[in-house]
Amino acid sequence: MNKDGILVSLGYGVNESTTAQLEGILNECDLTDTELEKIVLLNDNVKKFEGFVAMSNSNHYFKVKTESTNPEMIKAVRETIYEWADRYKFSIEKVDGKETYYIVGKN
């Protein structure tokens, strides 16, 4: 999957700023096209629980979070993230005090 495809799949417009942000993440995490497709798959899977994958503005990582306040939905997003990470061998880091998770690289 090319850079434009990733951006569009995650709901971003394609422009210099978003492309540069994505390139920073790719340089930091060294992700292959297949691994990027797995990140899009995660985004699709967490959407049903009011979750999404986005590019972090503060770190060169993708982040996964939910806007839901429903404890069951929050739990479902968390379980989906960890099951996905285990299956596809990604490293996840939880942000203290938030239901936000960084995809920090591969195991």
N, C-alpha and C positions, 0 to 999 in steps of 0.2 A: 504494500500500500504506500502510495507516495505521500509527501508532506501535505499537499492540498487535501487529499482524501482523508487524512487523519483529522485535520482541522475541521473540515465540513462534518465528518462523522461525530465529532464531539460538540458541534453546534457553534463553531467559531467562523467568522468571516476570514477570508484569505486576504491578508495584507502584509506589508513589511513588518509591522509590529508583532503580529501573531506568528508569522513565519520565523522571525528572529527568536521569539520566546520558545517555540518548538525546537529550533536548532540548538538552543542552550540545553534543553532537556535531553535531546538526543546525544549531545556531546558528553553530558554528565553521566547518563545511564547506559550508553552504548547499546541501544535496542535495535534488533533486526526488524525487517518488515513483518515477519511472522509474529514477533512479539508485540509489535504495534497493533496488529489485527486482534491479538488477545486482549489488549487494553480496550479496544473498541467493543469487543464482546462483553467485557466487564461492564462497560458503560450501558450497554443494552440490557444486561441482567439486573443492574441496580435501579434502572429507571422505574420499574414496576413498584419499587419501594420508596419512591421519591428521592432516589439517589442519583448521583452523576459523577463522571470523571471530568476533571478540568485541569488546566495548567495552573500550577501554583504561581502566584505573583511574587512570593517571597523566597522561593527556592527553585532550583532547576529540577523539579520533579513533577510528575502527574500527581494529582491528589484525588481522593475519592471521598465524597461526603454525602450526607443526606440533609434535607431541609425539614424532614418530618419530625414532629414532636411525639408521635405515636410510638410507645416503647416497643411494640411488636415489629413495627416497620424498621426502627433503629436496629433492633436485634437481627432482623432479616438481612439488612444491608451489611452489618458486621460479619455475620456468618458467610454471606456470599463473598465478601472480600477475602476472608481468610481461606475459604475453600478454593477460590480461584487462585490465590497466591500459592497455596500448597500444590495444586494440580499443575500449574504452569511454572513453578519454581521462581517466583518473584519474592523479593524482600519488601515487607510492609513495615511502616513505622507509624504508630498512632500519635497524634498531636495531643498533648496533655490537656485535659479538661474539655475536649471537643470531640464530636463524632466526625473527625477528619483523619484520613489516613494517607500517608505518602507512599507512592510506589518508588522506592529508592534504588532499585536495581534488580539484578538477578541473583539467585542463590548459587 
